Amino acid sequence: MPKQFDLAVIGAGPGGYIAAIRAAQLGMTVACIDAWSTSEGKPAPGGTCTNVGCIPSKALLQSSEHYEHAKLHFGEHGIEVKGVNLKLDKLVGRKDTVVQQNNDGILYLFKKNKVTFFHGTGAFSGQVDGGWSLKVSGASEEEIIAKHVVVATGSSPRQLPGLEFDEETVLSNDGALRLPEVPKKLGVIGGGVIGLELGSVWRRLGAEVTVLEAMPEFLAVADQQVAKEALKAFTKQGLKIQTGVKINDVKAGSKGVTLKYADSAGADQKLEVEKLIVSIGRVPNVQGLNAEAVGLKLDERGFIAVDDDCRTNLPNVWAVGDVVRGPMLAHKAEEEGVAVAERISGQHGHVNFDTIPSVIYTSPEIAWVGKNEQQLKKEGVAYKSGSFPFMANGRARALGDTTGFVKILADAKTDEVLGVHIIGPTASELIAEAVTIMEFRGAAEDIARICHAHPTLSEAVKEAALAVDKRTLNF
Ligand SMILES: Cc1cc2nc3c(=O)[nH]c(=O)nc-3n(C[C@H](O)[C@H](O)[C@H](O)COP(=O)(O)OP(=O)(O)OC[C@H]3O[C@@H](n4cnc5c(N)ncnc54)[C@H](O)[C@@H]3O)c2cc1C
């Protein structure tokens, strides 16, 4: 007799494990199936985010930033450090420990919340009395039945056509997070979030890094004033960034990779690197689900087709996270996971897609929420803008990190905040205030009138809000 559940979640990334835990907290019997394994074959729940994404990349960014500070910036604080040495195996080992702590944390939460975890691949067998029958293929095979199913199978790195990832020379995010040595020369195809973060890690550790981006503009998704400031900062740090390139040929061999491409002026160029990171986007994981056989509909881009509430075309089958439309972000997946669990239990789960923040954890950090200037202009929205540089912020000067600014865009008539764009120290944390204000549909004046502790970087947010109405306190 197959085990029966109110809900089965396929995938234990941030979309899946959060949905499973929330559903269990709401009183459902829940199964969560995940295929990810450690190198020893043990379960490693947490998905891309925990194993080869958000968490390990931030661990390496932190360690490499410490290394760069010790080498280049401690002197500014009057601290002399001699003989700064890099122990890459230890640095990468620390990252692995952080990942494992997160894997263990999720298994603990499953236990605590009575979520039954299955280590293996989950696939639809068909519709049966009482819901959906699912086959779990792991160390052994098992059939389970669930009234509701949430598909949260995530995404995988997109390959450059004809160039397979070998994770030795041609690297996806996976291989790029565990290089055994710092390459002398590293190429990165794709100047998006992942390419910039991983490129920054290896540049700080000593690699000469060239980033090749196909789009004519650098960071086209960001506010272009922010993108320009970022390009200036990254170039000063030594990242070689070329935009508007067209890759014509890539040959990978045992010694490295040779790239032939046309630069933005159309001139032929050649680049030889030891290692190449390909970060040109990600594709949804729909294979192996037996989706076709049960009639699960995909959209024209191969994602599972869902409505605004994450309902698929099949009864009681839902999908969340990277495998469906929308930004490929862990917190977006989590929000959808919670909302779906609440909807299944009869509540009114809600995700506000207009207030999902985006963050790039480079140095300086970049974060934004809402509309940027290009978008507002295109939409013909009348807006006003205020900005404030970290150069004029006392805490930033004390930190010794004054790059960047805060920029606030507000409706010209109502003063409602329409977008906030930050480049600078701890932008990833500062953006939370902007998200809160926008969630409550607050005005720039609301930020300006809220008491901000002194001296803090958050005063730059307040100053930018004051500048929207051409007022300034200038701490
Ligand atoms: C290098 C890198 C850095 C990133 N940094 C950030 C960041 O800082 N902030 C941020 O918000 N986002 C970041 N992301 C994106 C983030 O990782 C994803 O948006 C997030 O993991 C998506 O969550 P998910 O639950 O939809 O899918 P995933 O995390 O991909 O999890 C899906 C899980 O389902 C499993 N699975 C797939 N098919 C099956 C099956 N048939 N049966 C059983 N299990 C299956 C997979 O093995 C996996 O464990 C980063 C991504 C990368 C690659």
Ligand as a Chemical Component Dictionary entry (heavy atoms), coordinates in Angstrom:
data_LIG
# 
_chem_comp.id                   LIG 
_chem_comp.type                 NON-POLYMER 
_chem_comp.pdbx_formal_charge   0 
_chem_comp.three_letter_code    LIG 
# 
loop_
_chem_comp_atom.comp_id 
_chem_comp_atom.atom_id 
_chem_comp_atom.alt_atom_id 
_chem_comp_atom.type_symbol 
_chem_comp_atom.charge 
_chem_comp_atom.model_Cartn_x 
_chem_comp_atom.model_Cartn_y 
_chem_comp_atom.model_Cartn_z 
_chem_comp_atom.pdbx_ordinal 
LIG C1  C1  C 0 25.974 30.882 -8.514  1  
LIG C2  C2  C 0 24.575 31.268 -8.144  2  
LIG C3  C3  C 0 24.363 32.236 -7.194  3  
LIG C4  C4  C 0 23.073 32.596 -6.835  4  
LIG N1  N1  N 0 22.923 33.555 -5.903  5  
LIG C5  C5  C 0 21.669 33.935 -5.552  6  
LIG C6  C6  C 0 21.483 34.905 -4.549  7  
LIG O1  O1  O 0 22.449 35.437 -3.977  8  
LIG N2  N2  N 0 20.220 35.245 -4.215  9  
LIG C7  C7  C 0 19.136 34.679 -4.832  10 
LIG O2  O2  O 0 17.997 35.035 -4.507  11 
LIG N3  N3  N 0 19.280 33.743 -5.784  12 
LIG C8  C8  C 0 20.530 33.353 -6.149  13 
LIG N4  N4  N 0 20.677 32.373 -7.091  14 
LIG C9  C9  C 0 19.472 31.769 -7.691  15 
LIG C10 C10 C 0 18.858 30.722 -6.744  16 
LIG O3  O3  O 0 19.820 29.757 -6.462  17 
LIG C11 C11 C 0 17.633 30.088 -7.386  18 
LIG O4  O4  O 0 16.733 31.094 -7.791  19 
LIG C12 C12 C 0 16.930 29.171 -6.397  20 
LIG O5  O5  O 0 17.780 28.141 -5.977  21 
LIG C13 C13 C 0 15.671 28.568 -7.023  22 
LIG O6  O6  O 0 15.047 27.752 -6.085  23 
LIG P1  P1  P 0 14.126 26.514 -6.511  24 
LIG O7  O7  O 0 13.616 25.941 -5.240  25 
LIG O8  O8  O 0 13.166 26.949 -7.528  26 
LIG O9  O9  O 0 15.106 25.500 -7.259  27 
LIG P2  P2  P 0 16.492 24.841 -6.886  28 
LIG O10 O10 O 0 17.193 25.573 -5.820  29 
LIG O11 O11 O 0 17.205 24.658 -8.180  30 
LIG O12 O12 O 0 16.113 23.428 -6.281  31 
LIG C14 C14 C 0 15.500 22.447 -7.043  32 
LIG C15 C15 C 0 15.770 21.099 -6.403  33 
LIG O13 O13 O 0 14.962 20.124 -7.044  34 
LIG C16 C16 C 0 15.742 18.959 -7.273  35 
LIG N5  N5  N 0 15.120 18.218 -8.377  36 
LIG C17 C17 C 0 15.027 18.559 -9.686  37 
LIG N6  N6  N 0 14.302 17.637 -10.365 38 
LIG C18 C18 C 0 13.928 16.698 -9.446  39 
LIG C19 C19 C 0 13.152 15.520 -9.509  40 
LIG N7  N7  N 0 12.560 15.120 -10.638 41 
LIG N8  N8  N 0 13.003 14.790 -8.383  42 
LIG C20 C20 C 0 13.566 15.186 -7.208  43 
LIG N9  N9  N 0 14.305 16.304 -7.094  44 
LIG C21 C21 C 0 14.464 17.052 -8.193  45 
LIG C22 C22 C 0 17.117 19.498 -7.573  46 
LIG O14 O14 O 0 18.091 18.477 -7.383  47 
LIG C23 C23 C 0 17.210 20.625 -6.549  48 
LIG O15 O15 O 0 17.682 20.137 -5.325  49 
LIG C24 C24 C 0 21.959 31.972 -7.454  50 
LIG C25 C25 C 0 22.159 30.967 -8.399  51 
LIG C26 C26 C 0 23.447 30.615 -8.744  52 
LIG C27 C27 C 0 23.637 29.532 -9.758  53 
# 
loop_
_chem_comp_bond.comp_id 
_chem_comp_bond.atom_id_1 
_chem_comp_bond.atom_id_2 
_chem_comp_bond.value_order 
_chem_comp_bond.pdbx_ordinal 
LIG C1  C2  SING 1  
LIG C2  C3  SING 2  
LIG C2  C26 DOUB 3  
LIG C3  C4  DOUB 4  
LIG C4  N1  SING 5  
LIG C4  C24 SING 6  
LIG N1  C5  DOUB 7  
LIG C5  C6  SING 8  
LIG C5  C8  SING 9  
LIG C6  O1  DOUB 10 
LIG C6  N2  SING 11 
LIG N2  C7  SING 12 
LIG C7  O2  DOUB 13 
LIG C7  N3  SING 14 
LIG N3  C8  DOUB 15 
LIG C8  N4  SING 16 
LIG N4  C9  SING 17 
LIG N4  C24 SING 18 
LIG C9  C10 SING 19 
LIG C10 O3  SING 20 
LIG C10 C11 SING 21 
LIG C11 O4  SING 22 
LIG C11 C12 SING 23 
LIG C12 O5  SING 24 
LIG C12 C13 SING 25 
LIG C13 O6  SING 26 
LIG O6  P1  SING 27 
LIG P1  O7  DOUB 28 
LIG P1  O8  SING 29 
LIG P1  O9  SING 30 
LIG O9  P2  SING 31 
LIG P2  O10 DOUB 32 
LIG P2  O11 SING 33 
LIG P2  O12 SING 34 
LIG O12 C14 SING 35 
LIG C14 C15 SING 36 
LIG C15 O13 SING 37 
LIG C15 C23 SING 38 
LIG O13 C16 SING 39 
LIG C16 N5  SING 40 
LIG C16 C22 SING 41 
LIG N5  C17 SING 42 
LIG N5  C21 SING 43 
LIG C17 N6  DOUB 44 
LIG N6  C18 SING 45 
LIG C18 C19 SING 46 
LIG C18 C21 DOUB 47 
LIG C19 N7  SING 48 
LIG C19 N8  DOUB 49 
LIG N8  C20 SING 50 
LIG C20 N9  DOUB 51 
LIG N9  C21 SING 52 
LIG C22 O14 SING 53 
LIG C22 C23 SING 54 
LIG C23 O15 SING 55 
LIG C24 C25 DOUB 56 
LIG C25 C26 SING 57 
LIG C26 C27 SING 58 
# 
